[in-house]
Amino acid sequence: MADAMAGLGRTEEALSLMQNRVLPSSRSLVQENPQDSRSRRDLAVTMTELTEYLLAAGQASAAVASAADARQACSRWAAMSDDVITDYRRST
């Protein structure tokens, strides 16, 4: 839904939705099951999208901080062992 709002030029609404509903929900799912690779991936994607919305809203400093958080989330997901990550195709 945030993507649709952003696509319609409703950047502030999309940003608010991401910060207040989507991101907390994604974090909650990871906290409930830290070994779930899909939840970790979804959190990393959500954090990356939040960075894009912050940039679109002209909040460069917040976007830089968000990008650092997204990088950390991606690193945590990537650090999971290969036997845990079984539901994603690997490109060769």
C-alpha positions in Angstrom: 0.0 0.0 0.0 2.9 2.4 0.7 4.2 1.8 -2.8 0.8 2.8 -4.2 0.7 5.9 -2.1 4.2 6.9 -3.2 3.3 6.2 -6.8 0.4 8.6 -6.5 2.8 11.3 -5.1 1.5 10.8 -1.6 5.1 10.5 -0.2 4.4 11.8 3.3 1.5 9.3 3.7 3.7 6.5 2.4 6.5 7.5 4.7 4.2 7.6 7.7 2.7 4.2 6.9 6.2 2.7 6.6 7.5 4.2 9.8 4.4 3.6 11.9 3.0 0.3 10.7 5.1 -1.6 8.2 8.5 -1.3 9.9 7.2 -2.1 13.4 5.4 -5.1 12.1 8.4 -6.4 10.2 10.6 -5.9 13.3 8.0 -7.7 15.4 8.0 -10.7 13.1 11.8 -11.0 13.3 11.7 -10.7 17.1 9.1 -13.5 17.3 11.3 -15.9 15.3 14.9 -14.7 14.8 15.8 -17.7 12.7 13.1 -17.2 10.1 15.0 -16.1 6.9 11.9 -14.8 5.2 11.1 -12.4 8.0 14.7 -11.2 8.1 14.6 -10.7 4.3 11.3 -8.8 4.5 12.8 -6.5 7.3 15.8 -5.7 5.1 13.6 -4.9 2.1 11.3 -2.8 4.3 14.2 -0.8 5.7 15.6 -0.3 2.2 12.2 1.0 1.0 12.0 3.3 4.0 15.3 4.8 2.9 13.9 5.5 -0.5 10.8 7.2 0.9 12.9 9.3 3.2 15.0 10.5 0.2 11.8 11.2 -1.7 10.5 13.3 1.2 13.8 15.3 1.2 15.0 13.9 4.5 18.5 13.1 3.5 20.0 12.8 7.0 17.3 10.4 8.1 17.8 8.5 4.8 21.5 8.0 5.6 20.7 6.6 9.0 18.0 4.4 7.6 20.4 3.1 4.9 22.9 2.2 7.6 20.1 0.3 9.4 19.1 -1.4 6.2 22.7 -2.5 5.5 22.9 -4.0 9.0 19.6 -5.9 8.5 20.9 -7.2 5.1 24.1 -8.3 6.7 22.3 -10.2 9.5 20.1 -11.9 6.9 23.1 -12.8 4.8 25.0 -14.1 7.8 22.4 -16.8 8.4 23.7 -20.3 7.6 22.9 -21.7 4.1 20.9 -24.6 5.7 18.5 -22.0 7.2 18.0 -20.1 3.9 16.2 -22.7 1.8 13.3 -20.8 0.3 15.1 -18.4 -2.1 16.6 -19.2 -5.5 20.2 -18.4 -5.9 21.4 -16.7 -9.1 24.5 -18.1 -10.6 
